[in-house]
Amino acid sequence: MVENREFREIIKYDNKFTQMFQLGDLSPLQENMIYSIFGELRDVYDENEAAIFSYSSLAMLAGNTFYSSREQKIVPRTGKRFETTVEELEERMTKIVYRHPEKVVDGKVVSYTSIPLFKTFRVDHENKLIKIHLSDAEYTEYDEVTTEDGTKVKVAVRRTVKDLFNNPEWGKKAKYIQYGRDYHNLLKSKYSKRLFRHLADWRKTGFVKDTAEELEQEVLILDSPSLLRSKGTKLQQAMDEINTLLVDEHGLPVIQDLTVERIKKGKSITHYIFRFKPFDDDLRRIVATNDKVITFEKKKELDFKRKMAIVMEKFYTVFPKGSKADNYNNKNQLKRWLETMDHELVIEALERTGSDANRTFGWTRTLLNKWEVAGYTKLSDLRDSHPTNKDNRPSNVPDWSEPNYENGTDDKDRLGLVVVAVKSAIKIELSKTPDEDNKADIKHLAEKLLQEKLWELKDKGLESLSDSHFEETREQLLTEILDYFKV
């Protein structure tokens, strides 16, 4: 793979980008090139200066390389064919526009402003360079802000295309999609790349439901009758490629347990549901490939001091400072468990035993001792030991509950369990990041997790989740969750 640390290993941009701009049916190399460019623009783009890419750096970024026996190293491939690809890319990119709606009547856009993606895209074959300026055309969006008295109001904000790539508050106020450039480039099929980018936007939830139109036309870009007739083959080929590239550390794909369910009405597919394990292996640099096996740079583990700080932060949300539980012996025991257990498992114990305000640290101690005897060292051990919902049907039983749990809950209780499950999942995610102000990330995660849980319950016939009440119920539960996290 490319051995050049000056390039960004992670491509990252506002997830509104995919909603605004449809890049069309590009070739695999063109997709590698343009998305690598977007990755390099992040947080460094200056509208007063052209962003300049040499052909050699662009080829290296896109993985268009070969091993030179003469030079004894990997070198970029920038011949005539590459120049033709650059020309074709320029021709396509200068036609990409976002139609920003200005007036909507009865659900139909009656007036709009066309916002181009690029202001200029200059190709210089003589000096082997491309020079680009993103569009500086402005458009208006409405952000929700909370006033001093707690009222939420919509405020008009003027934005430009560069705001999709330049943002000082990633994960705080900006929702974003990110994925590893090396892994993205390693996927050979353009359909594999498109499916991977789509799933990467849902990497934390492991669940995404698309309408047939969304997946077939907007994600996979099957833009002709012949392509639509082969949609099943294209999707299966994309999934097969993702499933056959294995990570050397565990011998499994980057996206584990990836499955797709097709929902039909009559003979027509109306929806696709993807399920998979949350993933992050792709966010590391690839250092070697051997046939279908990928060797990633080793994960940087949190040091012990940082893990202890994360656990203590959770401890004080369960047992307030100055409480009876806040003593030297209890803190020392937490340190001892961290020597043999991952911090996420310790946090899970605090979450469970702290749900009842009357419980003491003794409950936590008992649970962690029990897990220690059972040999649990990480959160996945706990999940694997309680294989609930074996037949893979939707269930409102919380993950990792007792296998003999009997469901005697009413609709209100079921929705309450959903809220508890979403809160717990968000808390676990928050424990993994040092960001102090990540309200946008919380909201984004809450929306995705809640949507997943509610879709699982919808088929059980809950009146509050019927088509006429679904959105109202979702909004009420989302508000409850966001209020809990003070978002």
SULGIDA-V165976 format. One record per residue. N is the residue number from 1. RES is the residue in three letters. PSI is psi as a letter, one per 20 degrees, with the letter a starting at -180 (* if undefined). NEAR is the number of other C-alpha atoms within 10 Angstrom. Layout:
n->N res->RES psi->PSI near->NEAR
n->N res->RES psi->PSI near->NEAR
//
This chain:
n->1 res->MET psi->r near->17
n->2 res->VAL psi->p near->22
n->3 res->GLU psi->m near->13
n->4 res->ASN psi->o near->11
n->5 res->ARG psi->i near->8
n->6 res->GLU psi->i near->7
n->7 res->PHE psi->q near->15
n->8 res->ARG psi->p near->19
n->9 res->GLU psi->h near->22
n->10 res->ILE psi->p near->21
n->11 res->ILE psi->p near->22
n->12 res->LYS psi->p near->25
n->13 res->TYR psi->r near->26
n->14 res->ASP psi->p near->20
n->15 res->ASN psi->i near->16
n->16 res->LYS psi->i near->13
n->17 res->PHE psi->g near->17
n->18 res->THR psi->h near->15
n->19 res->GLN psi->h near->10
n->20 res->MET psi->g near->15
n->21 res->PHE psi->p near->15
n->22 res->GLN psi->o near->14
n->23 res->LEU psi->i near->17
n->24 res->GLY psi->a near->17
n->25 res->ASP psi->n near->15
n->26 res->LEU psi->r near->15
n->27 res->SER psi->r near->15
n->28 res->PRO psi->g near->18
n->29 res->LEU psi->g near->20
n->30 res->GLN psi->h near->19
n->31 res->GLU psi->g near->21
n->32 res->ASN psi->g near->25
n->33 res->MET psi->g near->23
n->34 res->ILE psi->h near->20
n->35 res->TYR psi->h near->19
n->36 res->SER psi->h near->27
n->37 res->ILE psi->g near->20
n->38 res->PHE psi->g near->15
n->39 res->GLY psi->h near->23
n->40 res->GLU psi->h near->22
n->41 res->LEU psi->i near->21
n->42 res->ARG psi->p near->20
n->43 res->ASP psi->j near->17
n->44 res->VAL psi->i near->12
n->45 res->TYR psi->p near->18
n->46 res->ASP psi->o near->13
n->47 res->GLU psi->i near->13
n->48 res->ASN psi->i near->7
n->49 res->GLU psi->q near->10
n->50 res->ALA psi->q near->16
n->51 res->ALA psi->p near->18
n->52 res->ILE psi->p near->15
n->53 res->PHE psi->p near->16
n->54 res->SER psi->q near->16
n->55 res->TYR psi->h near->23
n->56 res->SER psi->g near->17
n->57 res->SER psi->h near->18
n->58 res->LEU psi->h near->23
n->59 res->ALA psi->h near->22
n->60 res->MET psi->g near->24
n->61 res->LEU psi->g near->27
n->62 res->ALA psi->i near->26
n->63 res->GLY psi->j near->23
n->64 res->ASN psi->m near->20
n->65 res->THR psi->r near->17
n->66 res->PHE psi->r near->14
n->67 res->TYR psi->p near->13
n->68 res->SER psi->o near->11
n->69 res->SER psi->h near->8
n->70 res->ARG psi->g near->6
n->71 res->GLU psi->i near->8
n->72 res->GLN psi->l near->8
n->73 res->LYS psi->r near->11
n->74 res->ILE psi->p near->15
n->75 res->VAL psi->q near->18
n->76 res->PRO psi->q near->20
n->77 res->ARG psi->o near->18
n->78 res->THR psi->k near->21
n->79 res->GLY psi->b near->9
n->80 res->LYS psi->h near->10
n->81 res->ARG psi->h near->10
n->82 res->PHE psi->g near->16
n->83 res->GLU psi->g near->16
n->84 res->THR psi->g near->12
n->85 res->THR psi->h near->16
n->86 res->VAL psi->g near->24
n->87 res->GLU psi->g near->16
n->88 res->GLU psi->h near->14
n->89 res->LEU psi->g near->19
n->90 res->GLU psi->g near->20
n->91 res->GLU psi->h near->12
n->92 res->ARG psi->g near->14
n->93 res->MET psi->h near->18
n->94 res->THR psi->i near->15
n->95 res->LYS psi->i near->11
n->96 res->ILE psi->p near->17
n->97 res->VAL psi->q near->18
n->98 res->TYR psi->p near->17
n->99 res->ARG psi->n near->15
n->100 res->HIS psi->o near->16
n->101 res->PRO psi->p near->15
n->102 res->GLU psi->h near->12
n->103 res->LYS psi->p near->11
n->104 res->VAL psi->p near->11
n->105 res->VAL psi->p near->8
n->106 res->ASP psi->l near->6
n->107 res->GLY psi->j near->7
n->108 res->LYS psi->p near->9
n->109 res->VAL psi->o near->13
n->110 res->VAL psi->i near->11
n->111 res->SER psi->q near->12
n->112 res->TYR psi->r near->13
n->113 res->THR psi->p near->14
n->114 res->SER psi->p near->13
n->115 res->ILE psi->o near->21
n->116 res->PRO psi->q near->20
n->117 res->LEU psi->g near->25
n->118 res->PHE psi->p near->20
n->119 res->LYS psi->g near->14
n->120 res->THR psi->q near->16
n->121 res->PHE psi->n near->19
n->122 res->ARG psi->p near->16
n->123 res->VAL psi->p near->17
n->124 res->ASP psi->n near->15
n->125 res->HIS psi->h near->14
n->126 res->GLU psi->g near->6
n->127 res->ASN psi->j near->9
n->128 res->LYS psi->l near->13
n->129 res->LEU psi->q near->18
n->130 res->ILE psi->q near->19
n->131 res->LYS psi->p near->15
n->132 res->ILE psi->q near->20
n->133 res->HIS psi->p near->20
n->134 res->LEU psi->q near->20
n->135 res->SER psi->q near->17
n->136 res->ASP psi->j near->16
n->137 res->ALA psi->p near->17
n->138 res->GLU psi->q near->13
n->139 res->TYR psi->r near->17
n->140 res->THR psi->p near->14
n->141 res->GLU psi->r near->12
n->142 res->TYR psi->o near->11
n->143 res->ASP psi->q near->12
n->144 res->GLU psi->p near->11
n->145 res->VAL psi->q near->12
n->146 res->THR psi->p near->11
n->147 res->THR psi->r near->9
n->148 res->GLU psi->h near->7
n->149 res->ASP psi->j near->6
n->150 res->GLY psi->i near->8
n->151 res->THR psi->p near->9
n->152 res->LYS psi->p near->12
n->153 res->VAL psi->q near->11
n->154 res->LYS psi->p near->11
n->155 res->VAL psi->p near->11
n->156 res->ALA psi->p near->11
n->157 res->VAL psi->p near->11
n->158 res->ARG psi->p near->10
n->159 res->ARG psi->r near->14
n->160 res->THR psi->r near->15
n->161 res->VAL psi->h near->20
n->162 res->LYS psi->h near->22
n->163 res->ASP psi->i near->16
n->164 res->LEU psi->i near->21
n->165 res->PHE psi->h near->23
n->166 res->ASN psi->o near->18
n->167 res->ASN psi->p near->17
n->168 res->PRO psi->i near->11
n->169 res->GLU psi->l near->12
n->170 res->TRP psi->p near->18
n->171 res->GLY psi->i near->19
n->172 res->LYS psi->f near->17
n->173 res->LYS psi->i near->18
n->174 res->ALA psi->p near->21
n->175 res->LYS psi->p near->22
n->176 res->TYR psi->r near->19
n->177 res->ILE psi->q near->20
n->178 res->GLN psi->q near->19
n->179 res->TYR psi->q near->24
n->180 res->GLY psi->p near->22
n->181 res->ARG psi->g near->26
n->182 res->ASP psi->g near->26
n->183 res->TYR psi->g near->23
n->184 res->HIS psi->g near->24
n->185 res->ASN psi->h near->23
n->186 res->LEU psi->h near->18
n->187 res->LEU psi->p near->19
n->188 res->LYS psi->h near->14
n->189 res->SER psi->p near->17
n->190 res->LYS psi->h near->23
n->191 res->TYR psi->h near->24
n->192 res->SER psi->g near->24
n->193 res->LYS psi->g near->24
n->194 res->ARG psi->g near->21
n->195 res->LEU psi->g near->17
n->196 res->PHE psi->g near->21
n->197 res->ARG psi->h near->19
n->198 res->HIS psi->g near->17
n->199 res->LEU psi->h near->24
n->200 res->ALA psi->h near->21
n->201 res->ASP psi->i near->18
n->202 res->TRP psi->k near->20
n->203 res->ARG psi->h near->21
n->204 res->LYS psi->h near->19
n->205 res->THR psi->h near->22
n->206 res->GLY psi->k near->22
n->207 res->PHE psi->p near->22
n->208 res->VAL psi->p near->20
n->209 res->LYS psi->p near->19
n->210 res->ASP psi->q near->15
n->211 res->THR psi->r near->15
n->212 res->ALA psi->h near->18
n->213 res->GLU psi->g near->16
n->214 res->GLU psi->g near->14
n->215 res->LEU psi->g near->20
n->216 res->GLU psi->h near->20
n->217 res->GLN psi->h near->15
n->218 res->GLU psi->h near->17
n->219 res->VAL psi->f near->20
n->220 res->LEU psi->i near->24
n->221 res->ILE psi->l near->21
n->222 res->LEU psi->n near->21
n->223 res->ASP psi->k near->13
n->224 res->SER psi->q near->9
n->225 res->PRO psi->h near->9
n->226 res->SER psi->h near->9
n->227 res->LEU psi->h near->15
n->228 res->LEU psi->h near->15
n->229 res->ARG psi->h near->11
n->230 res->SER psi->k near->11
n->231 res->LYS psi->h near->16
n->232 res->GLY psi->g near->11
n->233 res->THR psi->g near->12
n->234 res->LYS psi->g near->20
n->235 res->LEU psi->g near->17
n->236 res->GLN psi->h near->14
n->237 res->GLN psi->g near->15
n->238 res->ALA psi->g near->21
n->239 res->MET psi->h near->19
n->240 res->ASP psi->g near->13
n->241 res->GLU psi->g near->18
n->242 res->ILE psi->h near->23
n->243 res->ASN psi->i near->18
n->244 res->THR psi->i near->14
n->245 res->LEU psi->o near->21
n->246 res->LEU psi->q near->22
n->247 res->VAL psi->p near->20
n->248 res->ASP psi->h near->16
n->249 res->GLU psi->h near->11
n->250 res->HIS psi->i near->8
n->251 res->GLY psi->k near->12
n->252 res->LEU psi->r near->15
n->253 res->PRO psi->r near->21
n->254 res->VAL psi->g near->22
n->255 res->ILE psi->o near->25
n->256 res->GLN psi->q near->16
n->257 res->ASP psi->k near->15
n->258 res->LEU psi->p near->18
n->259 res->THR psi->q near->12
n->260 res->VAL psi->p near->17
n->261 res->GLU psi->p near->11
n->262 res->ARG psi->p near->15
n->263 res->ILE psi->p near->16
n->264 res->LYS psi->q near->12
n->265 res->LYS psi->o near->8
n->266 res->GLY psi->c near->7
n->267 res->LYS psi->i near->7
n->268 res->SER psi->p near->10
n->269 res->ILE psi->p near->13
n->270 res->THR psi->h near->14
n->271 res->HIS psi->q near->17
n->272 res->TYR psi->p near->19
n->273 res->ILE psi->p near->15
n->274 res->PHE psi->p near->17
n->275 res->ARG psi->q near->18
n->276 res->PHE psi->r near->19
n->277 res->LYS psi->p near->15
n->278 res->PRO psi->q near->18
n->279 res->PHE psi->q near->18
n->280 res->ASP psi->j near->15
n->281 res->ASP psi->h near->19
n->282 res->ASP psi->i near->21
n->283 res->LEU psi->j near->19
n->284 res->ARG psi->q near->20
n->285 res->ARG psi->p near->23
n->286 res->ILE psi->p near->23
n->287 res->VAL psi->i near->14
n->288 res->ALA psi->q near->14
n->289 res->THR psi->q near->16
n->290 res->ASN psi->o near->9
n->291 res->ASP psi->d near->7
n->292 res->LYS psi->j near->13
n->293 res->VAL psi->p near->17
n->294 res->ILE psi->p near->21
n->295 res->THR psi->o near->16
n->296 res->PHE psi->q near->20
n->297 res->GLU psi->p near->13
n->298 res->LYS psi->q near->12
n->299 res->LYS psi->q near->10
n->300 res->LYS psi->o near->7
n->301 res->GLU psi->q near->8
n->302 res->LEU psi->p near->11
n->303 res->ASP psi->r near->8
n->304 res->PHE psi->h near->14
n->305 res->LYS psi->g near->10
n->306 res->ARG psi->g near->13
n->307 res->LYS psi->g near->19
n->308 res->MET psi->h near->17
n->309 res->ALA psi->h near->13
n->310 res->ILE psi->g near->19
n->311 res->VAL psi->g near->23
n->312 res->MET psi->h near->17
n->313 res->GLU psi->g near->13
n->314 res->LYS psi->g near->20
n->315 res->PHE psi->g near->22
n->316 res->TYR psi->i near->15
n->317 res->THR psi->h near->12
n->318 res->VAL psi->g near->21
n->319 res->PHE psi->o near->19
n->320 res->PRO psi->q near->12
n->321 res->LYS psi->p near->12
n->322 res->GLY psi->i near->9
n->323 res->SER psi->r near->9
n->324 res->LYS psi->h near->10
n->325 res->ALA psi->i near->18
n->326 res->ASP psi->m near->15
n->327 res->ASN psi->r near->11
n->328 res->TYR psi->g near->8
n->329 res->ASN psi->g near->10
n->330 res->ASN psi->g near->15
n->331 res->LYS psi->h near->15
n->332 res->ASN psi->h near->11
n->333 res->GLN psi->h near->12
n->334 res->LEU psi->g near->20
n->335 res->LYS psi->g near->19
n->336 res->ARG psi->g near->11
n->337 res->TRP psi->h near->18
n->338 res->LEU psi->i near->19
n->339 res->GLU psi->h near->11
n->340 res->THR psi->i near->13
n->341 res->MET psi->q near->20
n->342 res->ASP psi->q near->16
n->343 res->HIS psi->h near->26
n->344 res->GLU psi->h near->21
n->345 res->LEU psi->g near->23
n->346 res->VAL psi->g near->23
n->347 res->ILE psi->h near->21
n->348 res->GLU psi->h near->21
n->349 res->ALA psi->g near->17
n->350 res->LEU psi->h near->24
n->351 res->GLU psi->g near->19
n->352 res->ARG psi->g near->14
n->353 res->THR psi->i near->20
n->354 res->GLY psi->j near->19
n->355 res->SER psi->h near->11
n->356 res->ASP psi->o near->10
n->357 res->ALA psi->h near->9
n->358 res->ASN psi->i near->7
n->359 res->ARG psi->q near->13
n->360 res->THR psi->r near->15
n->361 res->PHE psi->i near->18
n->362 res->GLY psi->h near->12
n->363 res->TRP psi->g near->15
n->364 res->THR psi->g near->22
n->365 res->ARG psi->g near->18
n->366 res->THR psi->g near->13
n->367 res->LEU psi->g near->16
n->368 res->LEU psi->h near->22
n->369 res->ASN psi->g near->13
n->370 res->LYS psi->g near->12
n->371 res->TRP psi->h near->19
n->372 res->GLU psi->g near->14
n->373 res->VAL psi->h near->8
n->374 res->ALA psi->i near->12
n->375 res->GLY psi->j near->13
n->376 res->TYR psi->p near->18
n->377 res->THR psi->i near->20
n->378 res->LYS psi->r near->16
n->379 res->LEU psi->h near->16
n->380 res->SER psi->h near->11
n->381 res->ASP psi->h near->14
n->382 res->LEU psi->g near->17
n->383 res->ARG psi->g near->13
n->384 res->ASP psi->h near->10
n->385 res->SER psi->i near->11
n->386 res->HIS psi->m near->14
n->387 res->PRO psi->m near->14
n->388 res->THR psi->q near->19
n->389 res->ASN psi->l near->14
n->390 res->LYS psi->h near->7
n->391 res->ASP psi->j near->7
n->392 res->ASN psi->j near->7
n->393 res->ARG psi->q near->7
n->394 res->PRO psi->q near->15
n->395 res->SER psi->q near->15
n->396 res->ASN psi->j near->20
n->397 res->VAL psi->p near->19
n->398 res->PRO psi->q near->14
n->399 res->ASP psi->q near->13
n->400 res->TRP psi->j near->14
n->401 res->SER psi->r near->12
n->402 res->GLU psi->p near->12
n->403 res->PRO psi->h near->11
n->404 res->ASN psi->j near->7
n->405 res->TYR psi->p near->10
n->406 res->GLU psi->p near->8
n->407 res->ASN psi->o near->10
n->408 res->GLY psi->k near->7
n->409 res->THR psi->q near->13
n->410 res->ASP psi->a near->10
n->411 res->ASP psi->g near->15
n->412 res->LYS psi->g near->11
n->413 res->ASP psi->h near->12
n->414 res->ARG psi->g near->20
n->415 res->LEU psi->h near->22
n->416 res->GLY psi->h near->15
n->417 res->LEU psi->h near->17
n->418 res->VAL psi->g near->22
n->419 res->VAL psi->g near->20
n->420 res->VAL psi->g near->14
n->421 res->ALA psi->g near->19
n->422 res->VAL psi->g near->21
n->423 res->LYS psi->g near->20
n->424 res->SER psi->g near->15
n->425 res->ALA psi->h near->17
n->426 res->ILE psi->g near->19
n->427 res->LYS psi->g near->17
n->428 res->ILE psi->g near->16
n->429 res->GLU psi->h near->14
n->430 res->LEU psi->h near->16
n->431 res->SER psi->i near->18
n->432 res->LYS psi->i near->13
n->433 res->THR psi->q near->10
n->434 res->PRO psi->i near->10
n->435 res->ASP psi->p near->11
n->436 res->GLU psi->h near->8
n->437 res->ASP psi->n near->12
n->438 res->ASN psi->l near->19
n->439 res->LYS psi->h near->19
n->440 res->ALA psi->h near->18
n->441 res->ASP psi->g near->20
n->442 res->ILE psi->g near->24
n->443 res->LYS psi->g near->22
n->444 res->HIS psi->g near->16
n->445 res->LEU psi->g near->20
n->446 res->ALA psi->g near->23
n->447 res->GLU psi->g near->18
n->448 res->LYS psi->g near->18
n->449 res->LEU psi->g near->25
n->450 res->LEU psi->g near->22
n->451 res->GLN psi->g near->17
n->452 res->GLU psi->g near->18
n->453 res->LYS psi->g near->20
n->454 res->LEU psi->h near->19
n->455 res->TRP psi->h near->14
n->456 res->GLU psi->h near->14
n->457 res->LEU psi->h near->18
n->458 res->LYS psi->h near->16
n->459 res->ASP psi->i near->11
n->460 res->LYS psi->i near->14
n->461 res->GLY psi->k near->10
n->462 res->LEU psi->p near->16
n->463 res->GLU psi->h near->12
n->464 res->SER psi->i near->17
n->465 res->LEU psi->j near->21
n->466 res->SER psi->r near->14
n->467 res->ASP psi->h near->10
n->468 res->SER psi->i near->10
n->469 res->HIS psi->i near->12
n->470 res->PHE psi->g near->16
n->471 res->GLU psi->h near->13
n->472 res->GLU psi->g near->13
n->473 res->THR psi->g near->16
n->474 res->ARG psi->g near->18
n->475 res->GLU psi->g near->13
n->476 res->GLN psi->g near->10
n->477 res->LEU psi->h near->19
n->478 res->LEU psi->g near->20
n->479 res->THR psi->g near->16
n->480 res->GLU psi->g near->14
n->481 res->ILE psi->g near->22
n->482 res->LEU psi->h near->16
n->483 res->ASP psi->h near->10
n->484 res->TYR psi->h near->10
n->485 res->PHE psi->j near->14
n->486 res->LYS psi->l near->10
n->487 res->VAL psi->* near->13
//
